[in-house]
Amino acid sequence: VQLQASGGGLVQAGGSLRLSCAASGSTFRVNVMAWYRQAPGKERELVALVSSVGSTQYVESVKGRFTISIDNAKDTVYLQMNSLKPEDTAVYYCNIPRWAVGSSYDYWGQGTQVTVSS
């Protein structure tokens, strides 16, 4: 499975960005997709997760500002990020969790840089 992420960039605080991540080459149905991020010197953290039926989960720090969604027909996950803050600066990675597909490992995209200037 290949995950191709796009949509990162440089934005001022208070601005918006939309990340996209398309999965291809899977032989299984993609039921859950997620976004993680990793800031310099910090551990990778789960930002948001969405299931194919639309249930979502967010880390507390992005609730009310970020929206995750999934296009099941395209196996594509989106992350709409509004009211961005400098502390949102990180490399963002899309993910298919191992537990969602019965795999022994997670699937990761290549990462896309999001930089929020103050």
LINURCOR-V929915 format. One record per backbone hydrogen bond with DSSP energy under -1.0 kcal/mol. NH is the residue of the N-H (numbers start at 1). CO is the residue of the C=O. Records with the same first field share a line. If there is no record, write none. Layout:
NH->CO  CO
//
This chain:
2->24
4->22
6->20
9->113
11->115
13->117
14->84
15->12
17->81
19->79
20->6
21->77
22->4
23->75
24->2
33->50
34->95
35->48
36->93
37->45
38->91
42->39
45->37
47->35
48->35
49->57
50->33
51->55
52->31
54->51
57->49
59->47
62->59
65->62
66->62
67->80
69->78
71->76
76->71
77->21
78->69
79->19
80->67
81->17
82->65
84->15
88->85
89->86
90->114
91->38
92->112
93->36
95->34
96->107
103->98
107->96
109->94
112->92
114->90
115->9
117->11
//
